[in-house]
Amino acid sequence: MLTWRLVLASLVTALAVATASSQPARDPTLKTGPFKDYHRWVRMNATPIFSATHGNSFVVTYVNPTGLPAARAGKFPFPAGSAIVKEAFENQECRPGRQGAVFVMEKREARYDPEGNDWHWVRYNPDGTLWGEGKSGGPMDFCRACHSVARINDFVFGNGTSMKVAPTMPLTPCVK
């Protein structure tokens, strides 16, 4: 009987460890998480552009080295490990104002989220604290729903940037 309990306890522990390691890691803050150096990535627009879908703010888009070849050539899908950051600035009388939220798309391995083309979505508050993250069906599903309109570009709009994408626009403002 004791052996059976030990085997069962070992199985439960192994399952818990395997499940925990397959979950996306929480990004505690923008200052310490995996996207902390995004300002060193390639900036895809010279000046902030207006984005109704990111809170009626002005945004600057950055792409990491992994995603840069796909973004520049328009060859999709983006490879796993690609990351795109949109740094938002408040709209103050139709001009960029104070730093707003920071939005991140991170391409994960195949089958991470087939409905969302394997993108992981993250949003940080202006102070760098985590607002939310996830995939389809989770708290960030509104990101996937809006970006699905740009399926032809692997869920990336890229309007107003130097990314080579087919022009696409959301059907309605996707702000939440």
FIDO-456630 format. One record per atom (N, C-alpha, C): atom name; x, y, z. Coordinates in steps of 0.2 Angstrom, whole numbers, plus 5000, padded with zeros to 4 digits. Layout:
N
<site CA; px X; py Y; pz Z>;
...
This chain:
176
<site N; px 5004; py 4994; pz 5000>;
<site CA; px 5000; py 5000; pz 5000>;
<site C; px 5004; py 5006; pz 5000>;
<site N; px 5010; py 5006; pz 5004>;
<site CA; px 5014; py 5012; pz 5004>;
<site C; px 5017; py 5013; pz 4998>;
<site N; px 5019; py 5008; pz 4994>;
<site CA; px 5023; py 5009; pz 4987>;
<site C; px 5018; py 5012; pz 4983>;
<site N; px 5012; py 5010; pz 4983>;
<site CA; px 5006; py 5013; pz 4978>;
<site C; px 5006; py 5020; pz 4979>;
<site N; px 5006; py 5022; pz 4986>;
<site CA; px 5005; py 5029; pz 4987>;
<site C; px 5011; py 5033; pz 4985>;
<site N; px 5017; py 5030; pz 4986>;
<site CA; px 5023; py 5034; pz 4983>;
<site C; px 5023; py 5034; pz 4976>;
<site N; px 5021; py 5029; pz 4972>;
<site CA; px 5020; py 5030; pz 4965>;
<site C; px 5015; py 5035; pz 4963>;
<site N; px 5010; py 5035; pz 4966>;
<site CA; px 5004; py 5040; pz 4965>;
<site C; px 5007; py 5047; pz 4966>;
<site N; px 5010; py 5048; pz 4972>;
<site CA; px 5013; py 5055; pz 4974>;
<site C; px 5018; py 5057; pz 4968>;
<site N; px 5022; py 5052; pz 4966>;
<site CA; px 5027; py 5054; pz 4961>;
<site C; px 5024; py 5056; pz 4955>;
<site N; px 5019; py 5052; pz 4953>;
<site CA; px 5016; py 5054; pz 4946>;
<site C; px 5012; py 5061; pz 4947>;
<site N; px 5009; py 5062; pz 4952>;
<site CA; px 5006; py 5069; pz 4953>;
<site C; px 5011; py 5074; pz 4953>;
<site N; px 5017; py 5073; pz 4956>;
<site CA; px 5022; py 5078; pz 4956>;
<site C; px 5025; py 5079; pz 4949>;
<site N; px 5026; py 5074; pz 4946>;
<site CA; px 5029; py 5074; pz 4939>;
<site C; px 5024; py 5078; pz 4934>;
<site N; px 5017; py 5077; pz 4935>;
<site CA; px 5012; py 5080; pz 4931>;
<site C; px 5012; py 5087; pz 4933>;
<site N; px 5012; py 5089; pz 4939>;
<site CA; px 5012; py 5096; pz 4941>;
<site C; px 5018; py 5100; pz 4938>;
<site N; px 5024; py 5097; pz 4938>;
<site CA; px 5030; py 5100; pz 4936>;
<site C; px 5030; py 5101; pz 4928>;
<site N; px 5027; py 5096; pz 4924>;
<site CA; px 5027; py 5096; pz 4917>;
<site C; px 5021; py 5101; pz 4915>;
<site N; px 5016; py 5102; pz 4919>;
<site CA; px 5011; py 5107; pz 4917>;
<site C; px 5013; py 5114; pz 4918>;
<site N; px 5017; py 5115; pz 4924>;
<site CA; px 5020; py 5121; pz 4925>;
<site C; px 5025; py 5123; pz 4920>;
<site N; px 5029; py 5119; pz 4918>;
<site CA; px 5034; py 5121; pz 4913>;
<site C; px 5031; py 5122; pz 4906>;
<site N; px 5025; py 5120; pz 4904>;
<site CA; px 5022; py 5121; pz 4898>;
<site C; px 5018; py 5127; pz 4898>;
<site N; px 5017; py 5130; pz 4903>;
<site CA; px 5013; py 5137; pz 4903>;
<site C; px 5018; py 5142; pz 4902>;
<site N; px 5015; py 5148; pz 4899>;
<site CA; px 5019; py 5153; pz 4897>;
<site C; px 5022; py 5157; pz 4904>;
<site N; px 5028; py 5159; pz 4903>;
<site CA; px 5031; py 5162; pz 4909>;
<site C; px 5028; py 5169; pz 4910>;
<site N; px 5026; py 5171; pz 4916>;
<site CA; px 5023; py 5178; pz 4918>;
<site C; px 5029; py 5183; pz 4917>;
<site N; px 5027; py 5188; pz 4914>;
<site CA; px 5032; py 5194; pz 4913>;
<site C; px 5031; py 5199; pz 4918>;
<site N; px 5035; py 5199; pz 4924>;
<site CA; px 5033; py 5203; pz 4929>;
<site C; px 5033; py 5210; pz 4928>;
<site N; px 5038; py 5213; pz 4924>;
<site CA; px 5038; py 5220; pz 4923>;
<site C; px 5041; py 5221; pz 4916>;
<site N; px 5040; py 5226; pz 4913>;
<site CA; px 5044; py 5227; pz 4906>;
<site C; px 5051; py 5229; pz 4908>;
<site N; px 5053; py 5231; pz 4914>;
<site CA; px 5060; py 5232; pz 4915>;
<site C; px 5064; py 5226; pz 4916>;
<site N; px 5061; py 5221; pz 4918>;
<site CA; px 5065; py 5215; pz 4920>;
<site C; px 5063; py 5209; pz 4915>;
<site N; px 5058; py 5209; pz 4912>;
<site CA; px 5055; py 5203; pz 4908>;
<site C; px 5059; py 5203; pz 4901>;
<site N; px 5057; py 5198; pz 4897>;
<site CA; px 5061; py 5197; pz 4891>;
<site C; px 5061; py 5202; pz 4886>;
<site N; px 5057; py 5207; pz 4886>;
<site CA; px 5056; py 5212; pz 4881>;
<site C; px 5060; py 5219; pz 4884>;
<site N; px 5063; py 5219; pz 4889>;
<site CA; px 5066; py 5225; pz 4892>;
<site C; px 5071; py 5229; pz 4887>;
<site N; px 5074; py 5225; pz 4883>;
<site CA; px 5078; py 5229; pz 4878>;
<site C; px 5075; py 5231; pz 4871>;
<site N; px 5069; py 5231; pz 4871>;
<site CA; px 5066; py 5232; pz 4864>;
<site C; px 5068; py 5239; pz 4861>;
<site N; px 5070; py 5244; pz 4865>;
<site CA; px 5073; py 5250; pz 4862>;
<site C; px 5079; py 5249; pz 4858>;
<site N; px 5082; py 5243; pz 4859>;
<site CA; px 5088; py 5241; pz 4855>;
<site C; px 5086; py 5238; pz 4848>;
<site N; px 5080; py 5236; pz 4847>;
<site CA; px 5078; py 5232; pz 4841>;
<site C; px 5077; py 5238; pz 4836>;
<site N; px 5075; py 5235; pz 4830>;
<site CA; px 5074; py 5240; pz 4824>;
<site C; px 5068; py 5243; pz 4825>;
<site N; px 5068; py 5250; pz 4824>;
<site CA; px 5062; py 5254; pz 4825>;
<site C; px 5059; py 5254; pz 4818>;
<site N; px 5053; py 5253; pz 4817>;
<site CA; px 5050; py 5252; pz 4810>;
<site C; px 5046; py 5258; pz 4808>;
<site N; px 5045; py 5263; pz 4812>;
<site CA; px 5043; py 5269; pz 4809>;
<site C; px 5046; py 5275; pz 4812>;
<site N; px 5048; py 5280; pz 4808>;
<site CA; px 5052; py 5286; pz 4810>;
<site C; px 5049; py 5290; pz 4815>;
<site N; px 5042; py 5291; pz 4814>;
<site CA; px 5038; py 5295; pz 4819>;
<site C; px 5032; py 5291; pz 4822>;
<site N; px 5030; py 5293; pz 4827>;
<site CA; px 5024; py 5289; pz 4830>;
<site C; px 5018; py 5290; pz 4825>;
<site N; px 5014; py 5285; pz 4824>;
<site CA; px 5008; py 5285; pz 4820>;
<site C; px 5002; py 5284; pz 4824>;
<site N; px 4997; py 5287; pz 4822>;
<site CA; px 4990; py 5286; pz 4825>;
<site C; px 4988; py 5279; pz 4825>;
<site N; px 4985; py 5276; pz 4830>;
<site CA; px 4983; py 5269; pz 4830>;
<site C; px 4976; py 5269; pz 4834>;
<site N; px 4970; py 5269; pz 4831>;
<site CA; px 4964; py 5269; pz 4834>;
<site C; px 4963; py 5262; pz 4838>;
<site N; px 4966; py 5257; pz 4836>;
<site CA; px 4966; py 5251; pz 4839>;
<site C; px 4970; py 5249; pz 4845>;
<site N; px 4974; py 5254; pz 4846>;
<site CA; px 4978; py 5254; pz 4852>;
<site C; px 4977; py 5260; pz 4857>;
<site N; px 4970; py 5261; pz 4858>;
<site CA; px 4968; py 5266; pz 4863>;
<site C; px 4968; py 5273; pz 4860>;
<site N; px 4967; py 5274; pz 4853>;
<site CA; px 4967; py 5280; pz 4850>;
<site C; px 4974; py 5284; pz 4852>;
<site N; px 4979; py 5280; pz 4852>;
<site CA; px 4986; py 5283; pz 4854>;
<site C; px 4990; py 5283; pz 4848>;
<site N; px 4996; py 5286; pz 4849>;
<site CA; px 5001; py 5286; pz 4844>;
<site C; px 5006; py 5280; pz 4846>;
<site N; px 5009; py 5277; pz 4841>;
<site CA; px 5013; py 5271; pz 4842>;
<site C; px 5019; py 5271; pz 4838>;
<site N; px 5024; py 5268; pz 4841>;
<site CA; px 5031; py 5267; pz 4838>;
<site C; px 5032; py 5259; pz 4838>;
<site N; px 5033; py 5256; pz 4832>;
<site CA; px 5034; py 5249; pz 4832>;
<site C; px 5041; py 5247; pz 4832>;
<site N; px 5043; py 5242; pz 4836>;
<site CA; px 5050; py 5239; pz 4836>;
<site C; px 5049; py 5231; pz 4834>;
<site N; px 5054; py 5229; pz 4830>;
<site CA; px 5054; py 5221; pz 4829>;
<site C; px 5061; py 5219; pz 4831>;
<site N; px 5061; py 5213; pz 4834>;
<site CA; px 5067; py 5210; pz 4837>;
<site C; px 5071; py 5207; pz 4831>;
<site N; px 5077; py 5205; pz 4832>;
<site CA; px 5081; py 5202; pz 4826>;
<site C; px 5078; py 5196; pz 4823>;
<site N; px 5075; py 5192; pz 4827>;
<site CA; px 5072; py 5185; pz 4825>;
<site C; px 5066; py 5187; pz 4820>;
<site N; px 5062; py 5192; pz 4821>;
<site CA; px 5057; py 5193; pz 4817>;
<site C; px 5058; py 5198; pz 4811>;
<site N; px 5064; py 5201; pz 4811>;
<site CA; px 5066; py 5207; pz 4806>;
<site C; px 5066; py 5204; pz 4799>;
<site N; px 5069; py 5199; pz 4797>;
<site CA; px 5069; py 5196; pz 4790>;
<site C; px 5061; py 5196; pz 4788>;
<site N; px 5057; py 5193; pz 4791>;
<site CA; px 5050; py 5192; pz 4789>;
<site C; px 5047; py 5198; pz 4788>;
<site N; px 5048; py 5203; pz 4793>;
<site CA; px 5045; py 5210; pz 4793>;
<site C; px 5047; py 5214; pz 4787>;
<site N; px 5053; py 5213; pz 4785>;
<site CA; px 5056; py 5217; pz 4780>;
<site C; px 5054; py 5214; pz 4773>;
<site N; px 5054; py 5208; pz 4773>;
<site CA; px 5053; py 5204; pz 4766>;
<site C; px 5046; py 5203; pz 4765>;
<site N; px 5041; py 5203; pz 4770>;
<site CA; px 5034; py 5201; pz 4769>;
<site C; px 5034; py 5193; pz 4768>;
<site N; px 5038; py 5190; pz 4771>;
<site CA; px 5038; py 5182; pz 4770>;
<site C; px 5035; py 5179; pz 4777>;
<site N; px 5029; py 5177; pz 4777>;
<site CA; px 5026; py 5175; pz 4783>;
<site C; px 5024; py 5167; pz 4782>;
<site N; px 5024; py 5164; pz 4788>;
<site CA; px 5023; py 5167; pz 4795>;
<site C; px 5030; py 5169; pz 4798>;
<site N; px 5029; py 5173; pz 4803>;
<site CA; px 5035; py 5175; pz 4807>;
<site C; px 5038; py 5169; pz 4810>;
<site N; px 5044; py 5168; pz 4811>;
<site CA; px 5047; py 5162; pz 4815>;
<site C; px 5046; py 5163; pz 4822>;
<site N; px 5046; py 5157; pz 4825>;
<site CA; px 5045; py 5157; pz 4833>;
<site C; px 5051; py 5161; pz 4836>;
<site N; px 5049; py 5164; pz 4841>;
<site CA; px 5054; py 5169; pz 4844>;
<site C; px 5054; py 5176; pz 4842>;
<site N; px 5050; py 5177; pz 4836>;
<site CA; px 5049; py 5184; pz 4834>;
<site C; px 5045; py 5188; pz 4839>;
<site N; px 5047; py 5194; pz 4840>;
<site CA; px 5043; py 5199; pz 4844>;
<site C; px 5042; py 5205; pz 4841>;
<site N; px 5036; py 5208; pz 4842>;
<site CA; px 5034; py 5215; pz 4840>;
<site C; px 5032; py 5219; pz 4845>;
<site N; px 5035; py 5225; pz 4846>;
<site CA; px 5032; py 5229; pz 4852>;
<site C; px 5030; py 5235; pz 4849>;
<site N; px 5024; py 5237; pz 4852>;
<site CA; px 5021; py 5244; pz 4850>;
<site C; px 5021; py 5248; pz 4856>;
<site N; px 5025; py 5253; pz 4856>;
<site CA; px 5026; py 5258; pz 4862>;
<site C; px 5021; py 5264; pz 4860>;
<site N; px 5016; py 5264; pz 4865>;
<site CA; px 5010; py 5269; pz 4864>;
<site C; px 5012; py 5276; pz 4867>;
<site N; px 5009; py 5281; pz 4865>;
<site CA; px 5010; py 5288; pz 4868>;
<site C; px 5003; py 5291; pz 4868>;
<site N; px 5001; py 5294; pz 4873>;
<site CA; px 4994; py 5296; pz 4874>;
<site C; px 4993; py 5302; pz 4868>;
<site N; px 4987; py 5302; pz 4866>;
<site CA; px 4985; py 5307; pz 4861>;
<site C; px 4983; py 5313; pz 4864>;
<site N; px 4987; py 5318; pz 4863>;
<site CA; px 4986; py 5325; pz 4866>;
<site C; px 4985; py 5330; pz 4861>;
<site N; px 4979; py 5331; pz 4859>;
<site CA; px 4977; py 5336; pz 4854>;
<site C; px 4980; py 5334; pz 4847>;
<site N; px 4980; py 5328; pz 4846>;
<site CA; px 4982; py 5325; pz 4839>;
<site C; px 4990; py 5325; pz 4839>;
<site N; px 4993; py 5325; pz 4844>;
<site CA; px 5000; py 5324; pz 4844>;
<site C; px 5002; py 5319; pz 4850>;
<site N; px 5008; py 5316; pz 4849>;
<site CA; px 5010; py 5311; pz 4854>;
<site C; px 5012; py 5314; pz 4861>;
<site N; px 5009; py 5312; pz 4866>;
<site CA; px 5010; py 5315; pz 4873>;
<site C; px 5014; py 5310; pz 4877>;
<site N; px 5012; py 5309; pz 4883>;
<site CA; px 5016; py 5305; pz 4888>;
<site C; px 5015; py 5298; pz 4886>;
<site N; px 5020; py 5294; pz 4888>;
<site CA; px 5021; py 5287; pz 4887>;
<site C; px 5014; py 5283; pz 4889>;
<site N; px 5012; py 5279; pz 4885>;
<site CA; px 5006; py 5275; pz 4887>;
<site C; px 5008; py 5268; pz 4888>;
<site N; px 5003; py 5264; pz 4886>;
<site CA; px 5004; py 5256; pz 4887>;
<site C; px 5009; py 5254; pz 4882>;
<site N; px 5012; py 5248; pz 4883>;
<site CA; px 5016; py 5245; pz 4878>;
<site C; px 5013; py 5238; pz 4877>;
<site N; px 5012; py 5237; pz 4870>;
<site CA; px 5009; py 5231; pz 4868>;
<site C; px 5014; py 5226; pz 4865>;
<site N; px 5014; py 5220; pz 4866>;
<site CA; px 5019; py 5215; pz 4863>;
<site C; px 5015; py 5209; pz 4860>;
<site N; px 5018; py 5207; pz 4854>;
<site CA; px 5016; py 5201; pz 4851>;
<site C; px 5022; py 5197; pz 4851>;
<site N; px 5022; py 5191; pz 4854>;
<site CA; px 5028; py 5186; pz 4854>;
<site C; px 5026; py 5180; pz 4850>;
<site N; px 5029; py 5178; pz 4845>;
<site CA; px 5028; py 5172; pz 4841>;
<site C; px 5030; py 5166; pz 4845>;
<site N; px 5026; py 5161; pz 4847>;
<site CA; px 5028; py 5155; pz 4850>;
<site C; px 5029; py 5149; pz 4846>;
<site N; px 5031; py 5143; pz 4848>;
<site CA; px 5032; py 5137; pz 4844>;
<site C; px 5025; py 5135; pz 4841>;
<site N; px 5025; py 5131; pz 4836>;
<site CA; px 5019; py 5128; pz 4833>;
<site C; px 5015; py 5125; pz 4838>;
<site N; px 5008; py 5126; pz 4837>;
<site CA; px 5003; py 5123; pz 4841>;
<site C; px 5002; py 5126; pz 4848>;
<site N; px 5006; py 5131; pz 4849>;
<site CA; px 5005; py 5135; pz 4856>;
<site C; px 4998; py 5138; pz 4856>;
<site N; px 4995; py 5141; pz 4850>;
<site CA; px 4989; py 5143; pz 4850>;
<site C; px 4987; py 5144; pz 4842>;
<site N; px 4985; py 5138; pz 4839>;
<site CA; px 4983; py 5138; pz 4832>;
<site C; px 4978; py 5143; pz 4830>;
<site N; px 4973; py 5145; pz 4834>;
<site CA; px 4968; py 5150; pz 4833>;
<site C; px 4971; py 5157; pz 4832>;
<site N; px 4976; py 5158; pz 4836>;
<site CA; px 4979; py 5165; pz 4836>;
<site C; px 4986; py 5164; pz 4832>;
<site N; px 4987; py 5160; pz 4827>;
<site CA; px 4993; py 5159; pz 4824>;
<site C; px 4999; py 5158; pz 4828>;
<site N; px 4998; py 5156; pz 4834>;
<site CA; px 5004; py 5155; pz 4839>;
<site C; px 5007; py 5161; pz 4842>;
<site N; px 5003; py 5166; pz 4842>;
<site CA; px 5005; py 5173; pz 4845>;
<site C; px 5003; py 5173; pz 4852>;
<site N; px 5008; py 5175; pz 4856>;
<site CA; px 5007; py 5177; pz 4863>;
<site C; px 5006; py 5184; pz 4864>;
<site N; px 5001; py 5187; pz 4867>;
<site CA; px 4999; py 5194; pz 4868>;
<site C; px 5001; py 5196; pz 4875>;
<site N; px 5004; py 5202; pz 4875>;
<site CA; px 5006; py 5205; pz 4882>;
<site C; px 5005; py 5212; pz 4882>;
<site N; px 5002; py 5215; pz 4887>;
<site CA; px 5001; py 5222; pz 4888>;
<site C; px 5004; py 5224; pz 4894>;
<site N; px 5008; py 5230; pz 4894>;
<site CA; px 5011; py 5233; pz 4900>;
<site C; px 5008; py 5240; pz 4901>;
<site N; px 5007; py 5241; pz 4908>;
<site CA; px 5005; py 5248; pz 4909>;
<site C; px 5010; py 5253; pz 4908>;
<site N; px 5009; py 5260; pz 4908>;
<site CA; px 5014; py 5265; pz 4907>;
<site C; px 5020; py 5264; pz 4912>;
<site N; px 5018; py 5262; pz 4918>;
<site CA; px 5024; py 5262; pz 4923>;
<site C; px 5028; py 5255; pz 4922>;
<site N; px 5026; py 5251; pz 4917>;
<site CA; px 5030; py 5245; pz 4916>;
<site C; px 5027; py 5239; pz 4919>;
<site N; px 5022; py 5239; pz 4923>;
<site CA; px 5019; py 5233; pz 4927>;
<site C; px 5015; py 5230; pz 4922>;
<site N; px 5014; py 5223; pz 4923>;
<site CA; px 5010; py 5219; pz 4918>;
<site C; px 5003; py 5221; pz 4919>;
<site N; px 5000; py 5222; pz 4913>;
<site CA; px 4992; py 5223; pz 4913>;
<site C; px 4989; py 5216; pz 4912>;
<site N; px 4992; py 5212; pz 4907>;
<site CA; px 4989; py 5206; pz 4906>;
<site C; px 4993; py 5203; pz 4900>;
<site N; px 4992; py 5196; pz 4900>;
<site CA; px 4995; py 5192; pz 4894>;
<site C; px 4991; py 5186; pz 4893>;
<site N; px 4992; py 5183; pz 4887>;
<site CA; px 4989; py 5177; pz 4886>;
<site C; px 4988; py 5175; pz 4878>;
<site N; px 4983; py 5171; pz 4877>;
<site CA; px 4982; py 5168; pz 4870>;
<site C; px 4975; py 5168; pz 4869>;
<site N; px 4973; py 5165; pz 4864>;
<site CA; px 4966; py 5165; pz 4862>;
<site C; px 4962; py 5162; pz 4868>;
<site N; px 4956; py 5165; pz 4869>;
<site CA; px 4952; py 5162; pz 4874>;
<site C; px 4953; py 5165; pz 4881>;
<site N; px 4959; py 5168; pz 4882>;
<site CA; px 4961; py 5171; pz 4888>;
<site C; px 4960; py 5178; pz 4889>;
<site N; px 4963; py 5182; pz 4894>;
<site CA; px 4961; py 5189; pz 4895>;
<site C; px 4964; py 5193; pz 4889>;
<site N; px 4968; py 5191; pz 4885>;
<site CA; px 4970; py 5195; pz 4879>;
<site C; px 4967; py 5193; pz 4873>;
<site N; px 4961; py 5189; pz 4873>;
<site CA; px 4958; py 5187; pz 4867>;
<site C; px 4956; py 5193; pz 4862>;
<site N; px 4955; py 5199; pz 4865>;
<site CA; px 4953; py 5204; pz 4861>;
<site C; px 4958; py 5206; pz 4856>;
<site N; px 4965; py 5205; pz 4858>;
<site CA; px 4970; py 5206; pz 4853>;
<site C; px 4970; py 5202; pz 4848>;
<site N; px 4969; py 5195; pz 4849>;
<site CA; px 4969; py 5190; pz 4844>;
<site C; px 4963; py 5191; pz 4839>;
<site N; px 4957; py 5193; pz 4842>;
<site CA; px 4951; py 5194; pz 4838>;
<site C; px 4952; py 5200; pz 4833>;
<site N; px 4955; py 5205; pz 4835>;
<site CA; px 4957; py 5211; pz 4831>;
<site C; px 4962; py 5210; pz 4826>;
<site N; px 4967; py 5207; pz 4828>;
<site CA; px 4973; py 5205; pz 4823>;
<site C; px 4971; py 5200; pz 4818>;
<site N; px 4966; py 5196; pz 4820>;
<site CA; px 4964; py 5190; pz 4815>;
<site C; px 4962; py 5193; pz 4808>;
<site N; px 4960; py 5199; pz 4808>;
<site CA; px 4958; py 5203; pz 4801>;
<site C; px 4965; py 5203; pz 4797>;
<site N; px 4971; py 5203; pz 4800>;
<site CA; px 4977; py 5203; pz 4796>;
<site C; px 4980; py 5196; pz 4795>;
<site N; px 4976; py 5191; pz 4795>;
<site CA; px 4978; py 5184; pz 4794>;
<site C; px 4983; py 5184; pz 4788>;
<site N; px 4982; py 5187; pz 4783>;
<site CA; px 4986; py 5187; pz 4777>;
<site C; px 4994; py 5189; pz 4779>;
<site N; px 4995; py 5193; pz 4784>;
<site CA; px 5001; py 5195; pz 4786>;
<site C; px 5003; py 5192; pz 4793>;
<site N; px 5001; py 5186; pz 4794>;
<site CA; px 5002; py 5182; pz 4800>;
<site C; px 5000; py 5186; pz 4806>;
<site N; px 4994; py 5190; pz 4806>;
<site CA; px 4991; py 5193; pz 4811>;
<site C; px 4994; py 5200; pz 4813>;
<site N; px 4998; py 5202; pz 4808>;
<site CA; px 5002; py 5209; pz 4809>;
<site C; px 4999; py 5214; pz 4804>;
<site N; px 4997; py 5220; pz 4807>;
<site CA; px 4995; py 5225; pz 4803>;
<site C; px 5001; py 5229; pz 4800>;
<site N; px 5005; py 5232; pz 4803>;
<site CA; px 5011; py 5235; pz 4801>;
<site C; px 5009; py 5241; pz 4797>;
<site N; px 5003; py 5244; pz 4797>;
<site CA; px 5001; py 5250; pz 4793>;
<site C; px 5006; py 5256; pz 4796>;
<site N; px 5008; py 5260; pz 4791>;
<site CA; px 5012; py 5266; pz 4793>;
<site C; px 5019; py 5264; pz 4795>;
<site N; px 5022; py 5258; pz 4794>;
<site CA; px 5028; py 5256; pz 4796>;
<site C; px 5032; py 5254; pz 4790>;
<site N; px 5039; py 5252; pz 4791>;
<site CA; px 5042; py 5250; pz 4785>;
<site C; px 5042; py 5242; pz 4784>;
<site N; px 5037; py 5239; pz 4788>;
<site CA; px 5036; py 5232; pz 4787>;
<site C; px 5033; py 5231; pz 4780>;
<site N; px 5035; py 5225; pz 4777>;
<site CA; px 5032; py 5224; pz 4770>;
<site C; px 5025; py 5220; pz 4771>;
<site N; px 5020; py 5223; pz 4772>;
<site CA; px 5013; py 5219; pz 4773>;
<site C; px 5008; py 5221; pz 4768>;
<site N; px 5003; py 5217; pz 4767>;
<site CA; px 4997; py 5219; pz 4763>;
<site C; px 4993; py 5224; pz 4767>;
<site N; px 4991; py 5229; pz 4764>;
<site CA; px 4987; py 5234; pz 4768>;
<site C; px 4980; py 5231; pz 4771>;
<site N; px 4980; py 5231; pz 4777>;
<site CA; px 4974; py 5228; pz 4781>;
<site C; px 4972; py 5233; pz 4786>;
<site N; px 4965; py 5233; pz 4787>;
<site CA; px 4963; py 5238; pz 4793>;
<site C; px 4957; py 5234; pz 4797>;
<site N; px 4957; py 5235; pz 4803>;
<site CA; px 4952; py 5231; pz 4807>;
<site C; px 4945; py 5234; pz 4804>;
<site N; px 4940; py 5229; pz 4804>;
<site CA; px 4933; py 5231; pz 4802>;
<site C; px 4930; py 5236; pz 4807>;
<site N; px 4931; py 5236; pz 4813>;
<site CA; px 4929; py 5241; pz 4818>;
<site C; px 4935; py 5242; pz 4823>;
<site N; px 4934; py 5248; pz 4826>;
<site CA; px 4939; py 5249; pz 4831>;
<site C; px 4939; py 5243; pz 4836>;
<site N; px 4945; py 5241; pz 4837>;
<site CA; px 4946; py 5235; pz 4842>;
<site C; px 4948; py 5236; pz 4849>;
<site N; px 4947; py 5242; pz 4851>;
<site CA; px 4949; py 5245; pz 4857>;
<site C; px 4945; py 5241; pz 4863>;
<site N; px 4948; py 5240; pz 4868>;
<site CA; px 4945; py 5237; pz 4874>;
<site C; px 4947; py 5240; pz 4880>;
